[in-house]
Amino acid sequence: MDIIKFTQLPKDEKTNYLWDFGVCLGQRLIGEHEIVCLFELDEFYVEAVYSRENNCVDDIAPLLELPHWDAYVDLVLLELLNH
């Protein structure tokens, strides 16, 4: 699946596809109530925001590139070391 088709899916289908075919690269805690998980999926990445209060995915944001934000620096370093 490409990023355009993925973006057009309803949220519940995105979530199911992500759990079935995505590879979790890492996660980070935002405040006390949300976890952001970074997934690699086919030829793009996805950030999924999970609510600990509601026990559900609140948002899914596809990304074309692995973000180089401070929150993911360790992931980028691990990726470089593994190649």
The first five atom37 places (N, CA, C, CB, O) and aatype in JSON, in Angstrom:
{
  "aatype": [12, 3, 9, 9, 11, 13, 16, 5, 10, 14, 11, 3, 6, 11, 16, 2, 18, 10, 17, 3, 13, 7, 19, 4, 10, 7, 5, 1, 10, 9, 7, 6, 8, 6, 9, 19, 4, 10, 13, 6, 10, 3, 6, 13, 18, 19, 6, 0, 19, 18, 15, 1, 6, 2, 2, 4, 19, 3, 3, 9, 0, 14, 10, 10, 6, 10, 14, 8, 17, 3, 0, 18, 19, 3, 10, 19, 10, 10, 6, 10, 10, 2, 8],
  "atom_mask": [
    [1, 1, 1, 1, 1],
    [1, 1, 1, 1, 1],
    [1, 1, 1, 1, 1],
    [1, 1, 1, 1, 1],
    [1, 1, 1, 1, 1],
    [1, 1, 1, 1, 1],
    [1, 1, 1, 1, 1],
    [1, 1, 1, 1, 1],
    [1, 1, 1, 1, 1],
    [1, 1, 1, 1, 1],
    [1, 1, 1, 1, 1],
    [1, 1, 1, 1, 1],
    [1, 1, 1, 1, 1],
    [1, 1, 1, 1, 1],
    [1, 1, 1, 1, 1],
    [1, 1, 1, 1, 1],
    [1, 1, 1, 1, 1],
    [1, 1, 1, 1, 1],
    [1, 1, 1, 1, 1],
    [1, 1, 1, 1, 1],
    [1, 1, 1, 1, 1],
    [1, 1, 1, 0, 1],
    [1, 1, 1, 1, 1],
    [1, 1, 1, 1, 1],
    [1, 1, 1, 1, 1],
    [1, 1, 1, 0, 1],
    [1, 1, 1, 1, 1],
    [1, 1, 1, 1, 1],
    [1, 1, 1, 1, 1],
    [1, 1, 1, 1, 1],
    [1, 1, 1, 0, 1],
    [1, 1, 1, 1, 1],
    [1, 1, 1, 1, 1],
    [1, 1, 1, 1, 1],
    [1, 1, 1, 1, 1],
    [1, 1, 1, 1, 1],
    [1, 1, 1, 1, 1],
    [1, 1, 1, 1, 1],
    [1, 1, 1, 1, 1],
    [1, 1, 1, 1, 1],
    [1, 1, 1, 1, 1],
    [1, 1, 1, 1, 1],
    [1, 1, 1, 1, 1],
    [1, 1, 1, 1, 1],
    [1, 1, 1, 1, 1],
    [1, 1, 1, 1, 1],
    [1, 1, 1, 1, 1],
    [1, 1, 1, 1, 1],
    [1, 1, 1, 1, 1],
    [1, 1, 1, 1, 1],
    [1, 1, 1, 1, 1],
    [1, 1, 1, 1, 1],
    [1, 1, 1, 1, 1],
    [1, 1, 1, 1, 1],
    [1, 1, 1, 1, 1],
    [1, 1, 1, 1, 1],
    [1, 1, 1, 1, 1],
    [1, 1, 1, 1, 1],
    [1, 1, 1, 1, 1],
    [1, 1, 1, 1, 1],
    [1, 1, 1, 1, 1],
    [1, 1, 1, 1, 1],
    [1, 1, 1, 1, 1],
    [1, 1, 1, 1, 1],
    [1, 1, 1, 1, 1],
    [1, 1, 1, 1, 1],
    [1, 1, 1, 1, 1],
    [1, 1, 1, 1, 1],
    [1, 1, 1, 1, 1],
    [1, 1, 1, 1, 1],
    [1, 1, 1, 1, 1],
    [1, 1, 1, 1, 1],
    [1, 1, 1, 1, 1],
    [1, 1, 1, 1, 1],
    [1, 1, 1, 1, 1],
    [1, 1, 1, 1, 1],
    [1, 1, 1, 1, 1],
    [1, 1, 1, 1, 1],
    [1, 1, 1, 1, 1],
    [1, 1, 1, 1, 1],
    [1, 1, 1, 1, 1],
    [1, 1, 1, 1, 1],
    [1, 1, 1, 1, 1]
  ],
  "atom_positions": [
    [[0.85, -1.18, 0.0], [0.0, 0.0, 0.0], [0.89, 1.24, 0.0], [-0.96, 0.0, 1.22], [1.92, 1.27, 0.67]],
    [[0.49, 2.25, -0.75], [1.27, 3.49, -0.74], [0.63, 4.49, 0.22], [1.36, 4.08, -2.18], [-0.47, 4.28, 0.73]],
    [[1.34, 5.58, 0.44], [0.92, 6.56, 1.44], [-0.41, 7.24, 1.06], [2.01, 7.61, 1.62], [-1.19, 7.59, 1.94]],
    [[-0.66, 7.42, -0.23], [-1.91, 8.07, -0.67], [-3.1, 7.18, -0.36], [-1.85, 8.39, -2.18], [-4.11, 7.66, 0.17]],
    [[-3.01, 5.89, -0.7], [-4.11, 4.97, -0.39], [-4.32, 4.86, 1.11], [-3.83, 3.59, -0.98], [-5.46, 4.84, 1.59]],
    [[-3.22, 4.8, 1.87], [-3.31, 4.7, 3.32], [-4.01, 5.91, 3.91], [-1.92, 4.56, 3.93], [-4.86, 5.77, 4.79]],
    [[-3.67, 7.1, 3.42], [-4.26, 8.34, 3.92], [-5.77, 8.38, 3.68], [-3.61, 9.54, 3.26], [-6.5, 8.98, 4.47]],
    [[-6.24, 7.76, 2.62], [-7.66, 7.79, 2.27], [-8.5, 6.79, 3.08], [-7.83, 7.5, 0.8], [-9.73, 6.86, 3.05]],
    [[-7.86, 5.88, 3.78], [-8.61, 4.9, 4.58], [-9.25, 5.55, 5.8], [-7.69, 3.76, 5.02], [-8.72, 6.53, 6.32]],
    [[-10.39, 5.02, 6.26], [-10.95, 5.48, 7.54], [-9.98, 5.12, 8.68], [-12.36, 4.85, 7.78], [-9.16, 4.21, 8.54]],
    [[-10.09, 5.83, 9.79], [-9.15, 5.65, 10.89], [-9.1, 4.2, 11.39], [-9.51, 6.57, 12.04], [-8.02, 3.69, 11.68]],
    [[-10.23, 3.54, 11.5], [-10.22, 2.17, 12.01], [-9.49, 1.22, 11.06], [-11.65, 1.67, 12.24], [-8.82, 0.29, 11.51]],
    [[-9.61, 1.44, 9.74], [-8.89, 0.61, 8.78], [-7.4, 0.91, 8.79], [-9.46, 0.82, 7.37], [-6.57, 0.01, 8.64]],
    [[-7.05, 2.2, 8.97], [-5.63, 2.56, 9.1], [-5.03, 1.85, 10.32], [-5.46, 4.1, 9.24], [-3.94, 1.29, 10.25]],
    [[-5.77, 1.88, 11.42], [-5.28, 1.26, 12.65], [-5.08, -0.24, 12.45], [-6.27, 1.51, 13.8], [-4.04, -0.78, 12.84]],
    [[-6.05, -0.91, 11.86], [-5.92, -2.34, 11.62], [-4.76, -2.67, 10.7], [-7.2, -2.89, 11.04], [-4.01, -3.61, 10.96]],
    [[-4.59, -1.9, 9.63], [-3.49, -2.13, 8.69], [-2.15, -1.91, 9.39], [-3.62, -1.19, 7.45], [-1.2, -2.67, 9.19]],
    [[-2.09, -0.87, 10.2], [-0.88, -0.56, 10.94], [-0.5, -1.7, 11.88], [-1.05, 0.74, 11.72], [0.67, -2.09, 11.93]],
    [[-1.46, -2.23, 12.63], [-1.18, -3.33, 13.58], [-0.8, -4.6, 12.83], [-2.41, -3.59, 14.48], [0.05, -5.36, 13.31]],
    [[-1.4, -4.84, 11.67], [-1.14, -6.06, 10.92], [0.19, -6.04, 10.17], [-2.26, -6.31, 9.95], [0.88, -7.06, 10.1]],
    [[0.56, -4.89, 9.61], [1.72, -4.84, 8.72], [2.83, -3.87, 9.14], [1.26, -4.46, 7.36], [3.91, -3.89, 8.56]],
    [[2.59, -3.05, 10.13], [3.58, -2.08, 10.57], [4.61, -2.69, 11.51], [0.0, 0.0, 0.0], [4.36, -3.69, 12.18]],
    [[5.79, -2.06, 11.54], [6.86, -2.45, 12.45], [7.08, -1.27, 13.39], [8.18, -2.83, 11.69], [7.45, -0.18, 12.96]],
    [[6.85, -1.5, 14.68], [7.02, -0.43, 15.66], [8.51, -0.17, 15.86], [6.35, -0.78, 17.01], [9.26, -1.06, 16.25]],
    [[8.93, 1.07, 15.6], [10.33, 1.45, 15.76], [10.6, 2.05, 17.13], [10.73, 2.44, 14.68], [11.75, 2.06, 17.58]],
    [[9.58, 2.54, 17.78], [9.77, 3.14, 19.09], [8.53, 3.9, 19.51], [0.0, 0.0, 0.0], [7.58, 4.06, 18.75]],
    [[8.59, 4.35, 20.75], [7.46, 5.12, 21.28], [7.97, 6.15, 22.27], [6.42, 4.18, 21.94], [9.06, 6.02, 22.83]],
    [[7.16, 7.16, 22.47], [7.5, 8.2, 23.44], [6.23, 8.64, 24.14], [8.19, 9.41, 22.75], [5.15, 8.63, 23.56]],
    [[6.38, 9.01, 25.38], [5.26, 9.44, 26.2], [5.09, 10.94, 26.08], [5.48, 9.04, 27.67], [6.05, 11.7, 26.14]],
    [[3.84, 11.37, 25.89], [3.52, 12.8, 25.85], [2.6, 13.06, 27.03], [2.86, 13.22, 24.47], [1.45, 12.63, 27.04]],
    [[3.1, 13.77, 28.01], [2.31, 14.0, 29.21], [2.04, 12.68, 29.91], [0.0, 0.0, 0.0], [2.84, 11.74, 29.83]],
    [[0.93, 12.63, 30.6], [0.57, 11.42, 31.33], [-0.42, 10.55, 30.59], [0.01, 11.78, 32.68], [-0.67, 9.41, 30.98]],
    [[-0.99, 11.07, 29.52], [-2.14, 10.4, 28.93], [-1.97, 9.92, 27.5], [-3.28, 11.29, 28.99], [-2.85, 9.22, 26.99]],
    [[-0.86, 10.27, 26.83], [-0.73, 9.88, 25.43], [0.63, 9.26, 25.15], [-0.94, 11.09, 24.52], [1.65, 9.67, 25.71]],
    [[0.62, 8.26, 24.28], [1.84, 7.62, 23.8], [1.85, 7.77, 22.28], [1.9, 6.09, 24.23], [0.86, 7.49, 21.61]],
    [[2.98, 8.22, 21.75], [3.14, 8.32, 20.3], [4.06, 7.17, 19.87], [3.73, 9.73, 19.86], [5.2, 7.07, 20.34]],
    [[3.56, 6.33, 18.99], [4.33, 5.21, 18.47], [4.73, 5.5, 17.04], [3.53, 3.87, 18.57], [3.9, 5.95, 16.24]],
    [[5.98, 5.26, 16.72], [6.47, 5.43, 15.35], [6.56, 4.06, 14.7], [7.84, 6.16, 15.33], [7.22, 3.16, 15.22]],
    [[5.89, 3.91, 13.55], [5.87, 2.66, 12.82], [6.5, 2.84, 11.45], [4.43, 2.13, 12.68], [6.39, 3.9, 10.83]],
    [[7.16, 1.8, 10.97], [7.58, 1.73, 9.58], [6.54, 0.88, 8.87], [9.04, 1.13, 9.43], [6.18, -0.2, 9.33]],
    [[6.06, 1.39, 7.75], [4.98, 0.71, 7.04], [5.24, 0.82, 5.55], [3.59, 1.31, 7.42], [5.18, 1.91, 4.98]],
    [[5.52, -0.3, 4.91], [5.8, -0.33, 3.48], [6.91, 0.67, 3.16], [4.51, -0.02, 2.67], [8.05, 0.48, 3.58]],
    [[6.61, 1.74, 2.42], [7.64, 2.7, 2.03], [7.48, 4.05, 2.72], [7.63, 2.89, 0.53], [7.95, 5.07, 2.21]],
    [[6.83, 4.06, 3.86], [6.65, 5.31, 4.6], [6.56, 4.99, 6.09], [5.38, 6.07, 4.12], [6.57, 3.83, 6.5]],
    [[6.47, 6.04, 6.89], [6.4, 5.91, 8.34], [5.05, 6.47, 8.81], [7.58, 6.66, 9.04], [4.4, 7.25, 8.11]],
    [[4.66, 6.05, 10.0], [3.39, 6.5, 10.56], [3.58, 6.76, 12.05], [2.27, 5.45, 10.32], [4.17, 5.96, 12.77]],
    [[3.06, 7.9, 12.49], [2.98, 8.17, 13.92], [1.54, 7.91, 14.35], [3.42, 9.64, 14.26], [0.59, 8.46, 13.77]],
    [[1.38, 7.09, 15.36], [0.06, 6.8, 15.91], [0.02, 7.32, 17.34], [-0.26, 5.26, 15.85], [0.87, 6.99, 18.16]],
    [[-0.98, 8.15, 17.63], [-1.16, 8.7, 18.97], [-2.18, 7.85, 19.7], [-1.6, 10.21, 18.91], [-3.34, 7.76, 19.3]],
    [[-1.74, 7.24, 20.77], [-2.57, 6.32, 21.55], [-2.95, 6.98, 22.87], [-1.83, 4.98, 21.79], [-2.08, 7.46, 23.6]],
    [[-4.23, 7.0, 23.19], [-4.71, 7.57, 24.44], [-4.75, 6.51, 25.52], [-6.12, 8.19, 24.25], [-5.42, 5.49, 25.38]],
    [[-4.03, 6.74, 26.6], [-4.05, 5.81, 27.73], [-5.36, 5.94, 28.5], [-2.85, 6.06, 28.66], [-5.79, 4.99, 29.16]],
    [[-5.99, 7.09, 28.42], [-7.27, 7.3, 29.12], [-8.4, 6.52, 28.43], [-7.63, 8.79, 29.17], [-9.18, 5.85, 29.09]],
    [[-8.47, 6.63, 27.1], [-9.56, 6.02, 26.34], [-9.22, 4.62, 25.83], [-9.93, 6.9, 25.18], [-10.1, 3.9, 25.34]],
    [[-7.94, 4.23, 25.93], [-7.47, 2.94, 25.44], [-7.76, 2.77, 23.94], [-8.13, 1.8, 26.24], [-8.22, 1.72, 23.5]],
    [[-7.47, 3.84, 23.17], [-7.7, 3.77, 21.73], [-6.73, 4.71, 21.0], [-9.17, 4.14, 21.39], [-6.08, 5.56, 21.62]],
    [[-6.66, 4.53, 19.69], [-5.83, 5.39, 18.85], [-6.62, 6.65, 18.53], [-5.39, 4.66, 17.55], [-7.72, 6.58, 17.98]],
    [[-6.05, 7.81, 18.88], [-6.72, 9.08, 18.63], [-6.38, 9.68, 17.27], [-6.37, 10.07, 19.71], [-7.21, 10.34, 16.65]],
    [[-5.15, 9.44, 16.8], [-4.72, 10.06, 15.56], [-3.66, 9.2, 14.89], [-4.18, 11.48, 15.81], [-2.87, 8.54, 15.56]],
    [[-3.65, 9.21, 13.57], [-2.64, 8.51, 12.78], [-2.14, 9.48, 11.71], [-3.22, 7.19, 12.15], [-2.92, 9.99, 10.91]],
    [[-0.83, 9.71, 11.71], [-0.24, 10.67, 10.77], [0.85, 9.99, 9.95], [0.33, 11.88, 11.52], [1.91, 9.68, 10.48]],
    [[0.6, 9.77, 8.65], [1.64, 9.2, 7.78], [2.74, 10.23, 7.5], [1.02, 8.7, 6.46], [2.48, 11.42, 7.35]],
    [[3.98, 9.73, 7.41], [5.15, 10.57, 7.15], [5.95, 9.95, 6.01], [6.03, 10.74, 8.43], [6.11, 8.73, 5.97]],
    [[6.44, 10.76, 5.1], [7.23, 10.24, 3.99], [8.65, 9.87, 4.41], [7.28, 11.25, 2.87], [9.25, 8.96, 3.84]],
    [[9.19, 10.57, 5.41], [10.56, 10.34, 5.85], [10.58, 10.11, 7.34], [11.46, 11.53, 5.48], [9.68, 10.54, 8.06]],
    [[11.62, 9.44, 7.8], [11.81, 9.28, 9.23], [12.16, 10.65, 9.8], [12.92, 8.23, 9.55], [13.13, 11.27, 9.37]],
    [[11.38, 11.12, 10.76], [11.66, 12.44, 11.3], [12.98, 12.47, 12.06], [10.53, 12.89, 12.22], [13.36, 11.48, 12.69]],
    [[13.67, 13.57, 11.98], [14.94, 13.73, 12.68], [14.77, 14.59, 13.92], [16.0, 14.33, 11.75], [15.68, 15.33, 14.3]],
    [[13.61, 14.49, 14.54], [13.36, 15.24, 15.75], [14.12, 14.62, 16.9], [11.86, 15.3, 16.05], [14.48, 13.45, 16.86]],
    [[14.36, 15.41, 17.92], [15.09, 14.93, 19.1], [14.48, 13.66, 19.67], [15.11, 16.01, 20.17], [15.2, 12.8, 20.17]],
    [[13.16, 13.54, 19.6], [12.5, 12.37, 20.17], [12.89, 11.08, 19.46], [11.0, 12.55, 20.11], [12.73, 10.0, 20.02]],
    [[13.4, 11.19, 18.23], [13.74, 10.0, 17.46], [15.23, 9.87, 17.16], [12.99, 10.0, 16.17], [15.62, 9.03, 16.35]],
    [[16.06, 10.67, 17.8], [17.5, 10.61, 17.53], [18.05, 9.22, 17.8], [18.25, 11.65, 18.38], [18.83, 8.7, 17.01]],
    [[17.65, 8.61, 18.91], [18.13, 7.26, 19.23], [17.74, 6.27, 18.15], [17.59, 6.81, 20.58], [18.52, 5.37, 17.82]],
    [[16.53, 6.41, 17.6], [16.08, 5.49, 16.54], [16.92, 5.64, 15.29], [14.61, 5.72, 16.22], [17.26, 4.65, 14.65]],
    [[17.25, 6.86, 14.93], [18.07, 7.12, 13.75], [19.46, 6.53, 13.96], [18.15, 8.64, 13.45], [20.01, 5.92, 13.04]],
    [[20.03, 6.71, 15.14], [21.35, 6.15, 15.42], [21.34, 4.62, 15.36], [21.85, 6.61, 16.79], [22.26, 4.02, 14.81]],
    [[20.3, 4.0, 15.91], [20.19, 2.54, 15.86], [20.07, 2.06, 14.42], [19.0, 2.06, 16.67], [20.66, 1.04, 14.06]],
    [[19.31, 2.78, 13.61], [19.15, 2.4, 12.2], [20.5, 2.46, 11.48], [18.12, 3.32, 11.51], [20.82, 1.58, 10.69]],
    [[21.28, 3.49, 11.76], [22.6, 3.62, 11.13], [23.54, 2.53, 11.59], [23.2, 4.98, 11.43], [24.32, 2.0, 10.79]],
    [[23.49, 2.18, 12.85], [24.37, 1.14, 13.38], [24.03, -0.25, 12.86], [24.31, 1.13, 14.87], [24.9, -1.11, 12.76]],
    [[22.76, -0.47, 12.54], [22.32, -1.77, 12.07], [22.6, -2.01, 10.59], [20.85, -1.93, 12.32], [22.41, -3.12, 10.1]],
    [[23.05, -0.99, 9.87], [23.33, -1.15, 8.43], [24.77, -1.37, 8.16], [22.87, 0.05, 7.65], [25.17, -1.53, 7.01]]
  ]
}
